[in-house]
Amino acid sequence: MKYLTQLLDKKVLAPNGNAVGRIMDAVAVLGGRLPAVNAVILKTDSGEMCVAYDLLEFEPDPEGPRGSGNIYGDVRLKLPLASITPYQPKDDDLRLRRDVLDRQIVDVQDYRVVRVSDVRLAQCGEHYCVVGVDASLRATLRRLGGISRPIESAAKLFKRPLRSNLIAWDDVQTLEAGSAGGRIRLKVSHDKIARLHPADIADIVEQLSPQQGAEVFESLDPETAADAMAEAESATQVSIMTVLDDETATDILEQMQPDEAADLLEDLPSARSDELLDQMEPGEAEDVRGLMAYDEDTAGGLMTTEFVAIEANLTCEGTINRLRDLAPEAETIYYVYVVDAESRLVGVLSLRDLVIAPPETHVTDIMVQNVIHVYVEDHADQVAQIIGRYNLLAVPVVSEDERLLGIITVDDTIERLLPPERRRRLPMPALTNDDE
């Protein structure tokens, strides 16, 4: 087992022992599961030269085949430099120092962006290949040379040994391979990243540049992207929606809850906001525009227009059938609201009461008539007090003439009242590997 940084800057000797140059980079070929290290780039007196990896000889590891894998001493060529035919890298080959080392990747175990401090190499048959990257402090110290050993010894003495943070190459993919300044990111297919919690996706995206963040959102299906966008901080939302193409941005907005989409659009420059609203489906755009008309610190600014409301003349069986049609459009169906012919709120019932009642029972016989509600112009603090006092999962919002306009869910209220640093889940502990 070797590391790229052990190989870099190593002195290279000719078979006669004369120094001919130093190793500046390693070339790995993509295509298989693991990139194969096929060549190194030497810096010689006459310029750079690419030499096939199998023409290099290394001093034996004093610890044998199961040793540390450290590269001891200088590297020796098997043939005189003048007799070697230069290796010709392809455009899509990786130069590990240029394209991988010091680049950012996403660590899904810790939901954070990390910087590659070293590249792990291992023998795969007759060749060496790239098996992973190391993004730990230990790898950073390793690059400092001899000074790393006393630091590691001191850490062990204080019972805080340094550990490697190894990320398998299977989870790494190059972007812009073979180009200067190439970036690498986590190789996360649609189904893999979709398994992350939206808040974790948001945590990752917030550590990326707007363009990188946009690339992550473009890899997600619209529903997952909408959930993750809703979890991101406002500044991140704005920066990404500014970079995303119109079609992707519109798809995400249409999948978001109307209140969340309204909040996002209000934070965007007015020209961009109007542009995206014009491209949304007319009905959804109308709902969002209506919410944007309310002050953000009022019940109207907090509410969503996606809720379940039924007519007072329905039976329990008819209501359940209606729920099958309406549920996909509703944010929550913990409560079913009952309205009259003029959409005035007249009652509310829980799903429990609805399910256990005989099918032929009219909802007016089991609904609660004195519905706790708020008015559209009530302040957000008052809304939070009412939800907390009555232990509600959602509270309906009505106009002055008691018409049902929307609902406010408990999570939206908490999100508004908590300070930003309290809204985000704490990251999971990093999973690291010992690398003795």
N, C-alpha and C positions, 0 to 999 in steps of 0.2 A: 504494500500500500504506500503510495507516494502522494505528495501534494505539489501543485503547480509551482508554488513559491519556492519550494526546495530546488526546483529545476531552473527557474529563472536566474539569470546573471551568473550561472555556473561557467567557470572557465572550461573551454574545450581544447583538448590537446590532440595533436596529430599522432599517428602510431609511433613516431620517433620521439615523442615527448615534448615537442615544441608547441607553444600556445598558438592557436590559429584564430581564436575569437571567443565570444561569449554567447550564451543562449538568451535570446531576447523574447522569444514567444514560442508557443507550441500550436501546431495545426491539427485540428480534429475534424474528421469527416462525418457529416450527418448522413442519415439514411437508415441505419439499423436502430435497434432499441437504445443502444448507448453509443455516443460518438467515439470513434476509434482515433487514437492519437497516431497519426501517420508520419508526422515530420516535426522538426523544430526549425526555427529561424535563427540563424547565426549572424552576429555582427562581426564582420571581419575587417581587416585593413582596407579591403577593396570594396566594401559595402555589405549589404545584406545578402545572405544566401540561404536557401531552404534545403535542408538535408533530411532524407528519410530517417525516421526514428529507429529503424532496425539497423542503421549503420552506427549507432551509438553503443558504447560499452560503459557500464557503471562498475564501480568497485563493489565487491561482494559485501552484503550486509553481515557484519561480524556476529549478529544474532541469528543468522541463518534465514531460511525461507519464511519462518514465522516471526521474524524480527519486526522492528518498527517500520521498516520500509524507508527509513531516512536515506538520502543520497549522500554518501561520504566521499570526500575528496573531489577531484576534478572528473570531468567526463572525457572519455577518449573516443576518437574516431577509429573505426575499423579499417578505413582506407585513407590514403593521403587525400587532402582536400582537393588537389588539382585533378585527381582521377575520379572524383564523384560527380555524377550527373545530377544537377539540381532538381529537386522535387518541384513539381508545378502545382501549386494549390489551385482549386477551383473557386469560382466566385462565391459559391454558397458554403465553402468550408469555414469553420470557425477558427479564428485566432483567439485563443483562450485569454491571453492577457488583454487584448484590445476589446474583445466582444463580451467577455464574461466577468473578468476580475473587476471589482469595484462597481459593478452595476447593481441596480436595485432589483429585488425579487419580492414576491409576496410569500410570507410564511403563514399558511392557512392554519397551522396548529396554534399560532399565537395571535392570529388576526392582525398582523402588522407587516409593514414594509421593512425589509432588512437589506443591508448591503453585503454583497459577496466579498468576503475577505480572502478566500482561497478556493481552489478547485481540487476535489479529491480524485485521484487516479488510482486505478487498480488493474492488475493483470487479468486480461480476458483471453484465455488461450495463449497464443504466441504474442499477442499485442497488448498494449496498455489502452485503456479506455476511460472515459469520464464517467464516474459513477455518482457524483453528487457535488454539492457546493457546501462550503462552511461559512456561516455568517456569525461567528462568535468572536468574543474578545480574545479568546485563546488563539484563533487564527490570525487576528490582527497582530498580536504579540509575536507570533511565529515569524512574521515578516520582518521583525526587527533584528532577527538573528540571535546572537548569543545572549543578548540582554533578556530574552524571554525566559531562559531557564531559571535564573535566580528569582524572577517574579513568580513563576509557577511554583517553585520550591517554597517561597514565602506564603503563597496562598494555601498550599497543602499544610504548612506548619500551623496556620490559623484555622485549619479545618474548613477552608472555603476553596476547595480545589476548582480550578478553571475547567470548564467543560466545553466540548464542541457542540455547535448547533448545526447538525448535518441535515441537509435537505436533498433527497434523492433526485437524480437527474430525470427520473420519470416524471417528476413534478415541476420540471423547469423547461421552458421553451424559449428559443431565441426569437427576438424581433429584429428585423433588418439585419439578418445574419450576413456576415462578411463585409459589413460597411463600417466605416469609422464611426465611433460613438454609438454602436449598436446597443440596444437595450435587451434585457431579458426579463421575463415575467413568469409567473406561475402558469404552468400548462394546465389550465382548468377548462375542461370542456363544459358545455352548457349544463349537462346534468350534474356535474360535480360541483360547480360553484352554486348551482341552485339549491344544493343541500345545506349550504351555510345559512344561518339565520340572517335575515335582512339587516339587522343591526350590525352583524359582524362584517357583512359586505360593505356597509356604510363606513365602518371603522377603517377597513382597508383602503377604500376609495379616498377617504379624507387624507391619507398619507401620500397620495399620488399627485402628479401634475394633472391639470384639467384634461389634457389630451389623453393621458394614460387612464384617468378615471372614465372618460368617455368610451375608451376601448373596452373597459370592463362592462359598462352598461350595454354596449352594442352586442356583447356576447351572451346577454341574458334574454330570456323571453320577456315580453312586455310586462306581464304580471309580476314576475320576480323583480324586474327592474323598477317597477312602480313602488313595490314594498320597500326596496332598498333606498330608493330616492327619498321616500317619506321619512326614513330614519336618519338621513344625512343632515348635517348642519346647513343652515340657510346659505352661508357663503359657498359651501361646496355645491349645493344645488344650483346656485346661480352660475358658478364657473363652468359646471358640466353642461347645463342646458344651453349655455352660450356657445359651446363647442360642438354639441351634438347636431347632426343634420336634422332638418325640419321633420322628416318622416318619423325618425326614431323618437325625437323629443315629443312629437304629437302622440305617438302610440303610448308613451309612458304617461303623459298627462291624462289621456283618456282612461287608463287603467287605475289611476290614483283616485282616492276618495275626493269628491268635489271640493270639500273644505281644504284638503291638503294641496290640491292643484291650485286653488285660489290663492292660498298663502304663498306658494312658489311663484306664481305669475306676478303677484304684487311686488315681489322682491326683484324681479327682472326689469331691465330697462323697458320703458313703455313701448318702444318700437318693437322689441323682440316679443314682448307679451302679446301685443296686438297681432303680430304676425302668426304666432302659434294658435291663438284663439280663433283666428280666421280659418285655420286649417283643421281644427277639431270638428267632430260631428256637431251639427247645429244644436241638437238637443242638449248635449253635454256642455257645449260652449255656453249655452244660455244659462244653465245651472251655475256654472262657474262665474260667469259675469254677475249673476244675481248675488252670489256670496261676496264677490269683490266689492260690491257697493256698500257693505256694512263695515263699520269700524272694527279693527281686529281685536279690540279689547271689549267687545260686546258679545252677547250671546249669538247674535247674527254672524259675527266674525268667527265664532268657534264652531258653529253647527255644520252638519252635513245634511244634504237633501236626500240622502239615500236611507230610507227607513221603510217600515212596513205599516201601512194604514189600510183598514178595511171598513166597509160600510156596516152600519149598525144592524141591518136586516139579515145578516148572514148567520147561518148555524155554525157550530163547531166543525162539522164535517166540511162545510163549504169554505170555512176559513183555512183549514188545513190544505185543501186543494188549492186555494189562492196562494198560500205560502210557497207551494211547490213552484209556482210561476214567478213569485216576487223575490224569493230568497236570494237568488244569484245577484240581484241588484241592490241588496240591502247590506249595510255594514254590520248590523247586529239585528238578530231577531229574538233576543231575550225577552223583549216586550213587543206586544202587538197593540197598536193604537187604533181606537175606534173613532170614526168621524161621521158626521151627518152629511146630508146632501150638499151643504155649503162648505164642506171640509173643516167644520169646526170640531175641535177635540171634545169628545163626550165621554171617553172612557179608555181604559187600558187593561190588558190581561196578560198574564205570564204564559209562557209555553207550557208550564206544568199544569196550570188550570185548564188550558185548552186541550191537552192530551188526555187528561183523566176524565173529562166531562163526557157524558153520552153524546154520540154524534149528532143527534137531532136537537140538542140544546142550543138556544139562541145565545149569541155572545153577550147580548144585553143582560142576560140572566146571571152571568158569572163575572162580568167586567167590574172593575173598580171605577166608580163614577167621579169621585173627587180626585182628579189626577193632579199630582204635584207637577208643576210646570214652571217655566220661566218665559219672560217676554223678550222679544227680539232685541230690544234696546237695553236690557239689563246688563250690568257690568260683569266681566268675567269672574271677578272675585266673588260676587253674589252667586253666580252659577256654581262655583266650586263649593261654597258653603252649603248650598242646597243639596248637591250630590253627596257631600260628606255627611251631612246631618241625617239624611234619610237613607243612606247606604244604597244608593242607586247605581246601576250599571250604565244607565243613560237617562237623560231628562229631555222631555219634549220642549220645543221652542214654538211659541205661538205669537200671532200678531195681536194688536190691540183688540180686534174683534174676535179673538179666540180661534182663528184659523191656524191649523197645524202647518208650520213652515219647515221644520227640520228637527233633528235631535242632536244632542251633545253627549258623546260617550265619555266615560270616566277617564279613559286613557288620554283623550285629547285635552281634558281639563288639567290633569296632572302634568302633562307635557308643557302646557303653557305656564304653569305656576312654579315648576321646579327650575332652579338655575341651570344653565346649559351643562355645567360640569357634572350635574347629578343625573342627567337624562340618559347617559350612555352606560351600557353594561361594562363592568370591569373586564379586562382581557383575561383569557385563560392562561394558566402557567405555561411557559415554553417547554416543549418536550426536547430534551437534549440528550446527546449520546456521549458517554465517556470515550475518550480517544487517547488511551495511555500509550 
